[in-house]
Amino acid sequence: MNIFTIFWFLLKMFYQLLCCSFSFLTFLFNVFWVMCNLASAGIPWITVLLVVICVLSKFVKLRSPDEKRLQRLLASGSQGLYPEDLSFWPIAHRGAGYDAPENSKAALKKCVARGYRNVLVDAGLTACGQIVIVNRLTLEKAGLSGSIAVHKLESLKKINIAELHPMGKHFEAEYVLTLQELLEYLEENRLTVFLYISDNSSQMIEKLKASINAVFIERIIVITRSPVTIYQLRKVNPDVICGLWTEKSLALPLLKASTLITSIYGAFFRNIISPVIGISVVFLSKEEFNLHIAELWRNVGVRPIVYNVNSPNEKRYFQKTMKTQYLTDSLRSEPHLLMKA
């Protein structure tokens, strides 16, 4: 090893030390800023708690997925023209469940035929340990009581989803898909699927981990209400893109009492939970969504999506003013389609 090699090695070490020092000083400044703001509110005990959480979060933080890969996923059907391409804005809830049998292959095909490539479907775990694409409301329409977890795949496969839909006579028989069948369909179709997980049990998480393959990573975005589920999935494979589904915060009695508490609650999810688990999108209720909230989420590298938006005027508002994607139950009410009609 000559002197030039040693000099180059020391130079690299000094550069890395400088970068780490800068990141650490930036982190300390942010923590100090949060402490000052909370202390001025007269609740220093929350300040101390947040400081501890901030410090601990640095040790468990996961790497966030590549933002460009997320953009390619969301624009898979618009050939790079989004947001100018109007098919980019809507995400078809349950495959646009008002227009076709919900969560069915027929609904997915109808979305693709119309040029819409972003859909959200529901996933649950059967009693025999199979992940299926179905919603509990579908089971209730079929006369089956209880959650998906109490039924076996064999009994679910007997349900003709098309018969349960108001427009079912226009479709052939449709049966419950498994996650494996969905992945096989996605191998041949350019479709981005938001997979909404309502069951956050350990068994469901293990089954999801076992299902992750190249198609899963390239075509599916996992959505759940549980940050723990997201963390466990992405800890195994950081390339999995995940999103958080948030309920209406005003539904919680504690958050109705104080605007300050509501702000702290939102900041906790945006600035601590979100960076640690590495989410890429967040689903927000349209009643609580505004430009300020959208900007706060975008500042931490998370794309906000609004649910559920069905009227043409609301869709036009979120497209033109809010400039954010939205979850919709029907693609027939898209503003540009009604203008053509």
VOGU-3710 file (C-alpha; in Angstrom, 3 decimals, decimal comma):
1> mniftifwfl> 0,000/0,000/0,000  1,655/3,257/-1,178  1,295/6,706/0,323  -1,211/7,839/-2,305  -3,602/4,976/-1,480  -3,376/5,797/2,226  -3,978/9,471/1,513  -7,025/8,682/-0,636  -8,434/6,367/2,049  -8,014/9,040/4,748
11> lkmfyqllcc> -9,620/11,639/2,491  -12,684/9,431/1,977  -12,968/8,804/5,710  -12,797/12,540/6,385  -15,519/13,195/3,794  -17,800/10,550/5,311  -17,189/11,936/8,794  -18,066/15,425/7,558  -21,327/14,187/5,982  -22,316/12,282/9,121
21> sfsfltflfn> -21,538/15,289/11,295  -23,670/17,547/9,111  -26,609/15,077/9,221  -26,300/14,797/12,998  -26,238/18,575/13,465  -29,289/18,925/11,213  -31,102/16,311/13,279  -30,210/18,085/16,522  -31,450/21,385/15,112  -34,803/19,827/14,143
31> vfwvmcnlas> -35,149/18,254/17,582  -34,332/21,589/19,229  -36,925/23,329/17,052  -39,601/20,813/18,072  -38,633/21,163/21,746  -38,892/24,956/21,629  -42,310/24,879/19,999  -43,723/22,306/22,384  -42,158/23,914/25,444  -43,773/27,214/24,509
41> agipwitvll> -47,124/25,402/24,558  -46,578/24,562/28,213  -46,294/20,794/27,868  -42,586/19,980/28,388  -43,321/16,351/29,198  -44,467/15,775/25,615  -41,277/17,484/24,462  -39,143/15,022/26,391  -41,161/12,095/25,045  -40,788/13,282/21,454
51> vvicvlskfv> -37,045/13,783/21,899  -36,694/10,193/23,108  -38,807/8,921/20,200  -36,799/10,962/17,677  -33,539/9,550/18,965  -34,797/5,967/19,000  -36,305/6,296/15,512  -32,852/6,871/14,040  -31,847/3,340/15,021  -34,855/1,566/13,475
61> klrspdekrl> -35,431/3,665/10,344  -35,886/1,729/7,081  -34,726/2,812/3,647  -37,477/4,463/1,607  -38,270/3,092/-1,888  -37,037/4,960/-4,940  -39,383/7,860/-5,739  -38,852/7,402/-9,475  -40,006/3,791/-9,249  -43,199/4,936/-7,520
71> qrllasgsqg> -43,797/7,497/-10,281  -43,333/4,823/-12,939  -45,800/2,601/-11,098  -48,492/5,258/-10,886  -47,971/6,377/-14,488  -47,780/2,862/-15,935  -50,738/3,441/-18,214  -50,139/7,071/-19,137  -46,840/6,582/-21,022  -45,115/9,278/-18,997
81> lypedlsfwp> -47,713/11,968/-19,743  -49,080/12,421/-16,239  -50,496/14,620/-14,787  -51,617/15,864/-18,206  -53,071/12,414/-18,892  -56,472/12,429/-17,176  -56,376/8,661/-16,651  -53,599/9,265/-14,106  -55,763/10,948/-11,447  -58,370/8,342/-10,425
91> iahrgagyda> -57,631/5,131/-8,524  -60,471/2,671/-9,063  -61,758/1,533/-5,653  -62,299/-2,239/-5,788  -61,802/-1,963/-9,539  -64,526/0,718/-9,746  -67,033/-1,384/-7,823  -70,038/0,698/-8,953  -69,324/-0,136/-12,606  -68,438/-3,833/-12,374
101> penskaalkk> -68,408/-6,700/-9,847  -66,098/-5,436/-7,099  -62,640/-6,947/-6,642  -63,154/-9,183/-9,672  -61,041/-9,888/-12,734  -63,853/-8,441/-14,846  -63,498/-5,128/-12,986  -59,727/-5,111/-13,599  -60,219/-5,852/-17,295  -62,787/-3,072/-17,583
111> cvargyrnvl> -60,347/-0,579/-16,013  -57,599/-1,635/-18,428  -59,957/-1,402/-21,419  -60,870/2,164/-20,427  -57,221/3,134/-20,057  -57,184/3,388/-16,251  -54,258/1,494/-14,731  -54,452/2,294/-10,999  -56,837/0,188/-8,918  -57,338/-0,641/-5,247
121> vdagltacgq> -58,549/-4,080/-4,186  -59,277/-5,644/-0,789  -57,330/-8,618/0,538  -58,153/-10,979/3,373  -56,947/-14,273/4,809  -59,112/-17,391/4,752  -59,399/-20,003/7,485  -57,143/-22,274/5,413  -54,413/-19,636/5,154  -55,000/-18,370/1,603
131> ivivnrltle> -54,906/-14,653/0,723  -58,007/-13,797/-1,288  -59,176/-10,656/-3,079  -62,579/-10,004/-1,555  -64,372/-7,644/0,803  -66,439/-8,665/3,809  -69,460/-6,791/2,401  -69,385/-9,150/-0,582  -69,661/-12,110/1,785  -72,608/-10,483/3,552
141> kaglsgsiav> -74,386/-10,010/0,209  -73,817/-13,712/-0,440  -75,402/-14,576/2,909  -72,157/-15,556/4,643  -71,737/-14,231/8,175  -68,526/-13,373/9,962  -65,176/-12,204/8,661  -63,172/-13,678/5,796  -60,977/-15,484/8,341  -63,780/-17,889/9,333
151> hkleslkkin> -64,364/-19,172/5,785  -62,304/-21,571/3,708  -61,224/-20,899/0,138  -63,391/-23,770/-1,098  -66,584/-22,088/0,136  -65,547/-18,631/-1,110  -64,847/-19,986/-4,590  -68,516/-20,928/-4,858  -69,642/-17,282/-4,660  -70,582/-15,760/-8,015
161> iaelhpmgkh> -69,646/-12,108/-7,440  -71,384/-11,009/-10,641  -74,776/-12,184/-9,339  -74,409/-9,883/-6,328  -73,788/-6,758/-8,426  -76,634/-4,499/-9,690  -75,158/-4,704/-13,198  -74,273/-8,374/-12,901  -76,401/-9,423/-15,876  -73,895/-7,687/-18,151
171> feaeyvltlq> -71,037/-9,880/-16,911  -70,211/-13,551/-17,007  -69,790/-15,464/-13,764  -66,997/-14,039/-11,614  -65,440/-15,831/-8,644  -63,163/-14,802/-5,806  -59,534/-14,378/-6,842  -56,570/-15,515/-4,777  -53,494/-13,302/-4,489  -51,573/-15,828/-6,587
181> elleyleenr> -54,151/-15,572/-9,378  -53,951/-11,795/-9,198  -50,151/-11,894/-9,533  -50,472/-14,184/-12,563  -52,879/-11,685/-14,143  -50,463/-8,817/-13,459  -47,651/-10,652/-15,249  -49,453/-10,002/-18,553  -51,150/-6,675/-17,814  -49,676/-3,246/-17,085
191> ltvflyisdn> -51,727/-2,523/-14,012  -50,765/-1,007/-10,653  -52,671/-2,551/-7,754  -53,056/-0,970/-4,326  -53,551/-4,045/-2,121  -55,583/-2,992/0,921  -54,899/-5,252/3,906  -57,556/-5,203/6,618  -56,218/-8,273/8,456  -52,978/-7,369/10,249
201> ssqmieklka> -52,501/-10,677/12,033  -49,088/-12,331/12,224  -50,295/-15,128/9,948  -51,343/-12,618/7,281  -47,971/-10,867/7,476  -46,103/-14,175/7,066  -48,253/-15,120/4,054  -47,591/-11,721/2,473  -43,852/-12,105/3,017  -43,976/-15,497/1,299
211> sinavfieri> -45,878/-13,991/-1,656  -43,341/-11,277/-2,432  -41,740/-11,851/-5,820  -40,624/-9,730/-8,777  -44,210/-9,133/-9,969  -45,343/-8,222/-6,459  -42,580/-5,622/-6,095  -43,113/-4,126/-9,565  -46,905/-4,033/-9,667  -48,294/-3,902/-6,094
221> ivitrspvti> -48,443/-1,188/-3,425  -49,469/-2,553/-0,016  -51,962/-0,360/1,881  -52,886/-0,871/5,540  -53,888/1,043/8,653  -51,123/-0,587/10,689  -47,619/0,991/10,692  -46,372/-2,192/12,398  -47,459/-4,327/9,423  -45,698/-1,980/7,000
231> yqlrkvnpdv> -42,527/-2,050/9,091  -42,469/-5,851/9,269  -42,992/-6,214/5,506  -40,414/-3,630/4,511  -37,887/-4,883/7,032  -37,823/-8,176/5,125  -37,755/-6,470/1,701  -37,209/-2,675/1,617  -38,119/-2,622/-2,097  -41,788/-3,253/-1,279
241> icglwteksl> -43,754/-0,031/-1,706  -46,295/0,586/1,055  -48,864/3,180/2,004  -50,764/4,136/5,147  -54,558/4,342/5,296  -55,665/6,955/7,827  -59,108/7,145/9,357  -60,864/10,435/10,073  -58,921/11,808/13,027  -61,923/13,870/14,176
251> alpllkastl> -63,728/10,614/14,868  -61,437/10,201/17,897  -62,917/12,031/20,939  -59,469/12,976/22,261  -58,594/14,811/19,040  -61,836/16,786/19,024  -60,882/18,462/22,296  -57,863/20,434/21,126  -56,456/21,756/17,864  -52,976/21,490/19,391
261> itsiygaffr> -53,427/17,779/20,109  -54,708/17,246/16,567  -51,626/18,999/15,177  -49,265/16,937/17,350  -51,071/13,748/16,326  -50,650/14,575/12,629  -47,036/15,697/13,051  -46,201/12,452/14,885  -47,367/10,353/11,922  -45,801/12,615/9,299
271> niispvigis> -42,416/13,328/10,868  -41,695/10,220/12,931  -43,800/7,221/11,874  -43,652/7,944/8,134  -39,837/8,270/7,827  -39,199/5,265/10,091  -41,393/2,778/8,214  -40,690/4,337/4,805  -44,185/4,771/3,376  -44,604/6,241/-0,099
281> vvflskeefn> -48,314/7,161/-0,148  -50,972/8,062/2,403  -54,750/7,850/1,987  -56,604/10,761/3,609  -60,295/11,503/4,051  -61,527/14,240/1,720  -63,243/15,974/4,674  -59,861/16,600/6,337  -57,802/17,278/3,224  -56,523/20,717/2,200
291> lhiaelwrnv> -53,532/22,271/0,455  -51,660/22,749/3,736  -52,029/19,099/4,764  -51,010/18,000/1,272  -47,876/20,139/1,396  -46,915/18,805/4,837  -47,056/15,218/3,570  -45,182/16,042/0,369  -42,446/17,731/2,413  -41,656/14,380/4,058
301> gvrpivynvn> -41,633/12,583/0,697  -45,100/11,008/0,917  -47,706/11,317/-1,844  -51,220/12,114/-0,488  -54,278/10,403/-2,012  -57,869/11,344/-1,140  -60,800/8,980/-0,559  -63,638/8,547/-1,672  -64,391/11,030/-4,444  -67,310/10,222/-6,745
311> spnekryfqk> -69,003/13,390/-7,999  -67,658/15,063/-11,189  -67,332/18,463/-9,479  -65,261/17,013/-6,624  -63,039/15,161/-9,081  -62,458/18,315/-11,078  -61,586/20,138/-7,853  -58,979/17,568/-6,773  -57,519/17,419/-10,277  -57,279/21,126/-11,019
321> tmktqyltds> -56,971/22,796/-7,593  -55,560/20,225/-5,200  -53,566/18,374/-7,870  -53,781/15,092/-6,030  -54,919/11,608/-6,957  -58,197/10,341/-5,561  -59,922/7,041/-4,849  -63,228/6,639/-6,680  -65,959/4,001/-6,835  -66,957/4,831/-10,413
331> lrsephllmk> -64,986/5,786/-13,512  -68,136/6,776/-15,382  -68,258/10,089/-13,494  -64,847/11,299/-14,660  -65,255/14,965/-15,739  -63,633/14,581/-19,176  -65,883/11,619/-20,020  -69,028/13,554/-19,129  -67,830/16,489/-21,225  -67,495/14,187/-24,233
341> a> -70,978/12,808/-23,619
//
